[in-house]
Amino acid sequence: LLNINVGGKLFQIAYKVLAQYPITRLGKLALYTDPVKKLQLCDDYLVQKNEYFFDRDPSIFHYIFHFYRSGVLWMMDEMCPSNFVEEIEYWGIHLKYSQRCCRILFEEKRDELSEYLKIEKELEAELEPLESGAQFDGKFLGRFRKMVWNLIENPYSSVPAKIIAVMSSFFVLISIVGMTLSTVEEMKNKTGKMWMEQMEMICAIFFTSEYLMRLISSSSFKNFLRAAFNAIDLVAILPFYIQILFENMEDGDMQYHEELHKVENVSKLGKVLKLIKLMRIFRILKLARHSTGLRAFSFTMRQCYQQVCCLLLFIAMGVFTFSALIHSVEHDVPGTDFTSIPCAWWWAAVSLSTVGYGDTVPDTILGRMVAFVCISFGIILNGMPISILYNKFSDYYAKLKAHEMSQ
C-alpha cells in the first residue's frame, strides 16, 4: 500500500490500483523507482512513517480516492467548479472519467460561474472612471488637473463636485424643456424666441465648459475621445455652434442668392439647420452619466442583445407571415387596405405588438380569424422575454447601486 497524507489526513491505496492510471500524479508516484523523481511529485516525504505528503484540500481528495477505487470520478453540486478543476488538474485526472450526467451538470455550473464573474467584472467597470487620481502624479499641472478631475468625474469627492453633477443634470433638463417649448406656436413670437435663444446659449456655455474641463483633466487624449460619454457630451454642444455657423452663412449669402434667384439653396440650408437643431435631443443621454437606472438599462441591453435580436427576428417572421396570410384572404374585398403584402406589414406590426390602432382592419370572417391568431401569437411572443429582461435589469440595477454606495 502507498501511504498518502493529504492536508493531514491519511489515505492508503494499493500500488497495483495506481499503476492502472500511469499518467496521473499518483500513478507516476507508484511506478517511479527513482527517489528524486518521487520527491518532485509530492510536497514532502516522512521517512519514519513512509508517507508522501501533499499540501492539498483533503475534502476534494476524497473524490480522487474514490476514483482510484472505483474508476469513476464523482462530483457533488456543492463543490466550487473552479476549485475542483484546479485540484483534479493537479492530480492529473481528466473530467472524461466522470459520468456523462455529472459532467454535463458540472460544465453548465462552471459556465454559469464564468458568466457571473464576467458580468460582475463588467458591472464594476461600468462605474469605474476611465482614469484615476493617481495617474496625474508627476505630470504637467498634475495637482490642478487632479482637482478638476475630482470636480467633474467624482461627484462623491466633495460638496462642489456634487453640486456640479446636479447642475449638469439640471441644465440637461432645462435644455430639453427649452427645445420642446421652442416648437410651441405661442412661443414663436419675438419675445419667446429671444428667451429660448438665451436659454440655449446659457446651456451651451455650461456644456462647453464642462466638456473642456473633462478634456483638461484627461491624462490620455486618445482614451478621452474613445469614451462613449465624452462623445455624447460633444454631440450635445456641437449643434449650437453649427447652428451659429449656418445662420451666419445664411445671412451672408442671402443677398447673393436673391440676386441669382437661387433661393433653393437657402431652403436646403434651412432644412439642414432644422436637422442640426433636432440633434439637441441627444442631450438627454447625458443624464446616463449620473443615473444608475439608465446605466443599468444600457448594461441590460448589452448583456441581453442575443435575446433582443431573437425577439426582433420572431417579430419580423410574424410580420411577414401574417401580412401574407391577411393579404391572401382580404385582397379580393372591395375597398380593402390590404392591396399588397407590403401594405399589410403595418397592420401585422401593430397587431403583433398588441397595440392595434384600428386604422386597418380585416372585413371578412376568415381575415378576422387570421387577426385573432396574429394577436394571440403577439401576446405569447411579447410575454416570453419580458420576465428575463426585467429580472436581469433589477439584478444589474441592485448590483450597480450597491457598488456605487460602496464607493
C-alpha positions as CSV (number, residue, x, y, z in Angstrom):
1,L,0.0,0.0,0.0
2,L,1.1,3.5,-0.8
3,N,0.7,5.9,2.2
4,I,-0.6,9.3,1.2
5,N,-1.0,12.2,3.6
6,V,-3.3,14.9,2.1
7,G,-3.7,18.0,4.3
8,G,-3.2,16.0,7.5
9,K,-5.5,13.1,6.5
10,L,-4.0,9.6,5.8
11,F,-5.1,7.6,2.7
12,Q,-3.8,4.2,1.7
13,I,-4.1,3.0,-1.9
14,A,-2.6,-0.2,-3.5
15,Y,0.3,0.1,-5.9
16,K,-1.4,-2.1,-8.5
17,V,-4.5,0.2,-8.4
18,L,-2.5,3.3,-9.0
19,A,-0.5,1.6,-11.8
20,Q,-3.7,1.3,-13.9
21,Y,-3.6,5.1,-14.3
22,P,0.1,5.9,-15.2
23,I,-0.4,9.4,-16.5
24,T,-1.8,10.6,-13.1
25,R,0.3,12.1,-10.4
26,L,-0.2,9.2,-8.0
27,G,0.2,6.7,-10.9
28,K,3.6,8.1,-11.6
29,L,4.4,8.1,-7.9
30,A,3.6,4.3,-7.8
31,L,5.6,3.5,-10.9
32,Y,8.8,5.6,-10.4
33,T,11.7,3.9,-8.8
34,D,14.0,6.9,-8.6
35,P,13.5,8.6,-5.2
36,V,14.4,12.0,-6.6
37,K,11.6,11.9,-9.2
38,K,9.2,10.7,-6.5
39,L,10.1,13.7,-4.3
40,Q,9.4,16.0,-7.3
41,L,5.8,14.7,-7.3
42,C,5.0,15.5,-3.7
43,D,5.5,18.3,-1.2
44,D,7.3,16.3,1.4
45,Y,8.2,12.8,2.5
46,L,8.0,11.4,6.0
47,V,10.7,8.7,6.3
48,Q,9.6,7.4,9.7
49,K,6.0,6.7,8.5
50,N,6.9,6.2,4.9
51,E,4.2,8.8,3.9
52,Y,4.1,11.1,0.9
53,F,2.7,14.4,2.0
54,F,0.6,16.7,-0.3
55,D,-0.5,20.1,0.8
56,R,-3.9,20.0,-0.9
57,D,-7.5,20.0,0.0
58,P,-8.4,16.7,1.7
59,S,-12.2,17.2,1.2
60,I,-11.8,17.1,-2.6
61,F,-9.2,14.3,-2.4
62,H,-12.0,12.0,-1.1
63,Y,-13.4,12.1,-4.7
64,I,-9.9,11.4,-6.1
65,F,-9.5,8.5,-3.7
66,H,-12.9,7.1,-4.7
67,F,-11.9,7.5,-8.4
68,Y,-8.9,5.2,-7.9
69,R,-11.0,2.6,-6.1
70,S,-14.0,2.6,-8.5
71,G,-12.7,4.1,-11.7
72,V,-15.4,6.7,-11.8
73,L,-14.9,10.4,-10.8
74,W,-17.9,11.6,-8.8
75,M,-18.8,15.3,-8.4
76,M,-21.2,17.0,-5.9
77,D,-23.3,20.1,-6.6
78,E,-22.0,22.0,-3.6
79,M,-18.4,22.0,-4.8
80,C,-16.8,25.1,-6.3
81,P,-16.2,24.3,-10.0
82,S,-13.0,26.3,-10.3
83,N,-11.5,24.8,-7.1
84,F,-12.5,21.3,-8.2
85,V,-10.9,21.7,-11.7
86,E,-7.8,23.1,-10.2
87,E,-7.5,20.1,-7.9
88,I,-8.1,17.4,-10.5
89,E,-5.6,19.1,-12.8
90,Y,-3.0,18.9,-10.1
91,W,-3.7,15.2,-9.6
92,G,-3.6,14.6,-13.4
93,I,-7.2,13.3,-13.7
94,H,-9.4,14.3,-16.6
95,L,-13.1,15.1,-16.5
96,K,-13.7,12.3,-19.0
97,Y,-13.5,9.8,-16.1
98,S,-16.8,11.2,-14.7
99,Q,-20.3,10.1,-15.6
100,R,-21.8,12.0,-18.5
101,C,-24.8,13.3,-16.5
102,C,-22.4,14.7,-13.8
103,R,-20.1,16.1,-16.4
104,I,-22.9,18.0,-18.2
105,L,-24.2,19.5,-14.9
106,F,-20.7,20.4,-13.8
107,E,-19.8,22.1,-17.1
108,E,-23.1,24.0,-17.0
109,K,-22.4,25.2,-13.5
110,R,-18.8,26.2,-14.5
111,D,-20.1,28.2,-17.4
112,E,-22.7,29.9,-15.2
113,L,-19.9,30.8,-12.7
114,S,-17.7,32.1,-15.5
115,E,-20.5,34.2,-16.9
116,Y,-21.4,35.5,-13.4
117,L,-17.8,36.6,-12.8
118,K,-17.6,38.2,-16.2
119,I,-20.7,40.2,-15.6
120,E,-19.5,41.2,-12.1
121,K,-16.3,42.5,-13.6
122,E,-18.2,44.4,-16.3
123,L,-20.5,45.9,-13.7
124,E,-17.6,47.1,-11.7
125,A,-16.1,48.6,-14.8
126,E,-19.4,50.4,-15.6
127,L,-19.0,52.6,-12.6
128,E,-15.2,52.8,-12.5
129,P,-13.9,56.0,-14.1
130,L,-11.6,55.7,-17.1
131,E,-8.9,57.3,-15.1
132,S,-7.9,57.5,-11.5
133,G,-6.4,60.4,-9.5
134,A,-3.1,58.6,-9.2
135,Q,-2.5,58.9,-13.0
136,F,-1.9,62.7,-12.6
137,D,1.1,62.2,-10.3
138,G,4.3,63.6,-11.8
139,K,2.5,65.1,-14.9
140,F,2.2,68.7,-16.1
141,L,-0.1,70.6,-13.7
142,G,-0.9,67.3,-12.2
143,R,-2.3,68.7,-8.9
144,F,-4.6,71.2,-10.7
145,R,-5.8,68.6,-13.2
146,K,-6.5,66.1,-10.4
147,M,-8.6,68.7,-8.6
148,V,-10.6,69.4,-11.9
149,W,-10.9,65.6,-12.4
150,N,-12.4,65.2,-8.9
151,L,-14.9,68.0,-9.6
152,I,-16.1,66.6,-12.9
153,E,-15.7,62.8,-12.6
154,N,-16.0,62.1,-8.9
155,P,-19.3,63.6,-7.5
156,Y,-18.7,62.0,-4.1
157,S,-15.3,63.6,-3.6
158,S,-16.7,66.9,-2.3
159,V,-19.7,69.1,-2.0
160,P,-18.8,71.3,-5.0
161,A,-18.4,68.2,-7.1
162,K,-21.9,67.0,-6.1
163,I,-23.3,70.5,-7.0
164,I,-21.7,70.3,-10.4
165,A,-23.2,66.9,-11.0
166,V,-26.6,68.2,-10.0
167,M,-26.2,71.3,-12.2
168,S,-25.2,69.1,-15.2
169,S,-28.5,67.1,-14.9
170,F,-30.4,70.4,-14.3
171,F,-29.1,72.1,-17.4
172,V,-29.8,68.9,-19.5
173,L,-33.5,69.1,-18.4
174,I,-33.6,72.9,-19.0
175,S,-32.2,72.4,-22.5
176,I,-34.7,69.7,-23.3
177,V,-37.6,71.8,-22.0
178,G,-36.4,74.8,-24.0
179,M,-36.2,72.8,-27.2
180,T,-39.7,71.5,-26.6
181,L,-41.1,74.9,-25.9
182,S,-39.5,76.4,-29.0
183,T,-41.8,74.3,-31.1
184,V,-45.0,75.7,-29.4
185,E,-46.8,78.2,-31.6
186,E,-47.3,80.7,-28.8
187,M,-43.5,80.8,-28.1
188,K,-42.6,81.6,-31.7
189,N,-43.0,85.3,-31.3
190,K,-40.1,87.7,-30.9
191,T,-40.0,87.7,-27.1
192,G,-40.4,83.9,-26.7
193,K,-37.8,83.3,-29.4
194,M,-35.4,85.6,-27.7
195,W,-35.9,83.8,-24.3
196,M,-35.3,80.4,-25.9
197,E,-32.1,81.6,-27.6
198,Q,-30.8,83.0,-24.4
199,M,-31.6,79.8,-22.6
200,E,-29.9,77.7,-25.3
201,M,-26.8,79.9,-25.1
202,I,-26.5,79.5,-21.3
203,C,-26.9,75.7,-21.6
204,A,-24.4,75.6,-24.4
205,I,-21.9,77.6,-22.4
206,F,-22.3,75.3,-19.4
207,F,-21.9,72.1,-21.6
208,T,-18.9,73.6,-23.3
209,S,-17.2,74.5,-20.0
210,E,-18.0,71.0,-18.7
211,Y,-16.5,69.4,-21.8
212,L,-13.4,71.5,-21.7
213,M,-12.9,70.7,-18.0
214,R,-13.1,67.0,-18.8
215,L,-10.6,67.4,-21.7
216,I,-8.2,69.3,-19.5
217,S,-8.4,66.7,-16.7
218,S,-7.9,63.8,-19.0
219,S,-4.5,62.1,-18.8
220,S,-4.9,60.5,-22.3
221,F,-6.4,62.4,-25.2
222,K,-6.9,59.1,-27.1
223,N,-8.9,57.5,-24.3
224,F,-10.9,60.6,-23.9
225,L,-12.1,60.5,-27.5
226,R,-12.9,56.8,-27.2
227,A,-15.2,57.2,-24.2
228,A,-18.9,57.0,-25.1
229,F,-20.0,59.6,-22.5
230,N,-17.5,62.1,-23.9
231,A,-18.8,61.5,-27.4
232,I,-22.3,62.2,-26.1
233,D,-21.0,65.5,-24.5
234,L,-19.6,66.5,-27.8
235,V,-22.8,65.8,-29.7
236,A,-24.6,67.9,-27.0
237,I,-22.6,71.0,-27.8
238,L,-21.9,70.8,-31.5
239,P,-25.4,71.7,-32.7
240,F,-25.3,75.1,-31.0
241,Y,-22.1,76.1,-32.8
242,I,-23.0,74.5,-36.1
243,Q,-26.3,76.4,-35.9
244,I,-24.5,79.7,-35.4
245,L,-22.2,78.9,-38.3
246,F,-25.1,78.0,-40.7
247,E,-27.1,81.1,-39.6
248,N,-24.1,83.3,-40.4
249,M,-23.7,81.6,-43.8
250,E,-27.4,82.0,-44.5
251,D,-27.3,85.7,-43.6
252,G,-24.2,86.5,-45.5
253,D,-25.2,84.6,-48.7
254,M,-28.9,85.7,-48.7
255,Q,-28.2,88.8,-50.9
256,Y,-26.1,86.8,-53.3
257,H,-28.8,84.1,-53.6
258,E,-31.5,86.7,-54.2
259,E,-29.6,88.3,-56.9
260,L,-29.1,85.0,-58.7
261,H,-32.7,83.9,-57.9
262,K,-31.4,80.6,-56.4
263,V,-33.4,80.5,-53.2
264,E,-33.5,76.7,-53.4
265,N,-30.1,76.5,-51.8
266,V,-31.2,78.7,-49.0
267,S,-34.2,76.4,-48.4
268,K,-31.9,73.4,-48.3
269,L,-29.7,75.2,-45.8
270,G,-32.8,75.8,-43.6
271,K,-33.6,72.0,-43.7
272,V,-30.1,71.2,-42.7
273,L,-30.4,73.7,-39.9
274,K,-33.6,72.1,-38.6
275,L,-31.9,68.7,-38.6
276,I,-29.0,70.1,-36.6
277,K,-31.4,71.7,-34.1
278,L,-33.1,68.3,-33.7
279,M,-29.7,66.8,-32.7
280,R,-30.1,68.6,-29.4
281,I,-32.5,65.8,-28.3
282,F,-29.4,63.6,-27.7
283,R,-28.5,65.8,-24.7
284,I,-30.9,63.7,-22.7
285,L,-28.4,60.9,-23.0
286,K,-26.1,63.0,-20.7
287,L,-28.4,62.0,-17.8
288,A,-27.0,58.5,-18.1
289,R,-23.7,59.8,-16.6
290,H,-25.4,60.4,-13.3
291,S,-28.2,57.9,-13.4
292,T,-27.7,54.4,-12.2
293,G,-31.1,53.3,-13.7
294,L,-30.1,54.4,-17.2
295,R,-26.7,52.7,-16.8
296,A,-28.4,49.5,-15.7
297,F,-30.8,49.7,-18.6
298,S,-27.9,50.2,-21.1
299,F,-26.0,47.4,-19.5
300,T,-29.0,45.1,-19.6
301,M,-29.4,45.7,-23.4
302,R,-25.8,45.0,-24.0
303,Q,-25.9,41.7,-22.0
304,C,-29.2,40.6,-23.4
305,Y,-28.6,41.5,-27.1
306,Q,-29.0,37.9,-28.1
307,Q,-32.4,37.7,-26.6
308,V,-33.4,41.1,-28.0
309,C,-32.2,40.1,-31.5
310,C,-34.0,36.8,-31.2
311,L,-37.2,38.7,-30.3
312,L,-36.8,41.0,-33.3
313,L,-36.3,38.0,-35.5
314,F,-39.5,36.4,-34.3
315,I,-41.4,39.7,-34.8
316,A,-40.1,40.0,-38.3
317,M,-41.1,36.4,-39.1
318,G,-44.6,37.1,-37.7
319,V,-45.0,40.3,-39.7
320,F,-44.1,38.6,-42.9
321,T,-46.2,35.5,-42.2
322,F,-49.4,37.2,-41.1
323,S,-49.2,40.0,-43.6
324,A,-49.1,37.3,-46.4
325,L,-52.0,35.5,-44.8
326,I,-54.2,38.6,-44.4
327,H,-53.4,39.7,-47.9
328,S,-54.4,36.3,-49.3
329,V,-57.8,36.3,-47.6
330,E,-58.6,40.1,-47.9
331,H,-57.2,41.2,-51.3
332,D,-60.5,40.5,-53.2
333,V,-62.6,42.6,-50.8
334,P,-63.7,45.9,-52.5
335,G,-62.1,48.9,-50.9
336,T,-59.7,46.9,-48.8
337,D,-56.5,48.4,-47.5
338,F,-54.6,45.1,-47.9
339,T,-53.8,45.6,-51.6
340,S,-50.4,44.1,-51.2
341,I,-48.2,42.3,-48.7
342,P,-46.1,45.4,-48.0
343,C,-49.3,47.3,-47.3
344,A,-50.2,44.7,-44.7
345,W,-46.9,45.0,-42.9
346,W,-48.1,47.9,-40.8
347,W,-51.3,46.0,-39.7
348,A,-49.2,42.9,-38.8
349,A,-46.7,45.0,-36.8
350,V,-49.3,46.8,-34.7
351,S,-51.3,43.6,-34.2
352,L,-48.2,41.6,-33.1
353,S,-47.3,44.4,-30.6
354,T,-51.0,44.2,-29.3
355,V,-51.3,48.0,-29.9
356,G,-54.0,47.7,-32.6
357,Y,-54.6,51.3,-33.9
358,G,-57.6,50.1,-35.8
359,D,-56.7,52.2,-38.9
360,T,-56.5,49.0,-40.9
361,V,-58.9,46.1,-40.1
362,P,-60.0,42.9,-41.8
363,D,-63.6,42.7,-43.1
364,T,-64.1,39.0,-43.7
365,I,-64.6,36.3,-41.1
366,L,-61.5,34.5,-42.4
367,G,-59.5,37.7,-42.1
368,R,-60.6,38.2,-38.5
369,M,-59.6,34.7,-37.7
370,V,-56.2,35.4,-39.1
371,A,-56.1,38.6,-37.0
372,F,-57.1,36.7,-33.8
373,V,-54.2,34.2,-34.4
374,C,-51.8,37.1,-35.0
375,I,-52.8,38.9,-31.8
376,S,-52.6,35.7,-29.8
377,F,-49.1,35.0,-31.2
378,G,-48.1,38.6,-30.3
379,I,-49.2,38.2,-26.7
380,I,-47.2,35.0,-26.3
381,L,-44.2,36.4,-28.2
382,N,-44.1,39.6,-26.1
383,G,-44.6,37.7,-22.8
384,M,-41.5,35.5,-23.3
385,P,-38.5,37.9,-22.9
386,I,-40.1,40.4,-20.6
387,S,-39.5,38.4,-17.4
388,I,-35.9,37.6,-18.5
389,L,-35.1,41.3,-19.3
390,Y,-36.8,42.6,-16.1
391,N,-35.1,40.1,-13.8
392,K,-31.7,40.9,-15.3
393,F,-32.4,44.6,-15.2
394,S,-33.4,44.6,-11.5
395,D,-30.4,42.4,-10.7
396,Y,-28.0,44.6,-12.5
397,Y,-29.5,47.8,-11.0
398,A,-29.2,46.4,-7.5
399,K,-25.6,45.4,-8.1
400,L,-24.7,48.8,-9.6
401,K,-26.4,50.6,-6.8
402,A,-24.6,48.5,-4.2
403,H,-21.3,49.1,-5.9
404,E,-22.0,52.8,-6.2
405,M,-22.8,53.0,-2.5
406,S,-19.7,51.1,-1.5
407,Q,-17.6,53.6,-3.5
